[in-house]
């Protein structure tokens, strides 16, 4: 499946001239709060028992840089032994559309990516056939860090950022990207000095880390791990676009000063 590109190379993800002051404030706050993480999570802090883990490779983008799209076209998802489990490939630097494949190269999930008011991304399963029954819709306030996903059977799950005691070093507060369903925590993306993708920093937007999956992932009643991976990669993409939009805002402000 091939989606039409939704992002021109040298333009912000949204028209910053149309943003209200409140939306600009929310974007700046979301950008800062999403990446300020020194989380070191012990199994006892997760509220679930980790059954499997993967490492998501994504360098992210720093604060001080031109707001161009990331150059990485491929994000690898590795097993603990370093072998490739999954791979997400974008069409080109100017597009957020991507396809998730497994280690054998079989296409699993395609993401049609949008950013901005009323333009939530759409995911489509490619391994179970093409049609409305295989579409996963997303719903959120576009400046929000929380993203809700709607399954075709009526169930929902969401990714959100949690800052709480026990997520930081030595029982200190820290921030992690957490997946919940029916109030239960079922997956967590940990990003710290030990797990962060080499070449990225704690302030990098969209940087990868260790993805811990709970026992509820998989099985007939659970959510497949490929959907967990596709959606957490979407969350990292949203981090990048919030950062790029803030960078465009900074350039526009400097130009008018």
Secondary structure, DSSP 4 states (H G I P E B T S, - for coil): --PPP---TTS-SS-GGG--HHHHHHHHHHHHHHH-------GGGSSS-EEEEEEE----B-SSS--PPPS--EEEEE-TTS-EEEEEEESSTT---EEEEETT--EEEEEE---STT---EEEESSS-SSGGGEEEEE--TT-S-EEEE-TTS-EEEEEEEEEETSSGGG-EEEEEEEEETTEEEEEEE-STTTSPTT--TT-BT--EEEEEETTBSSSSSB-HHHHHHHHHHHHHHHHHHHHHHHHHHHHHHHH-
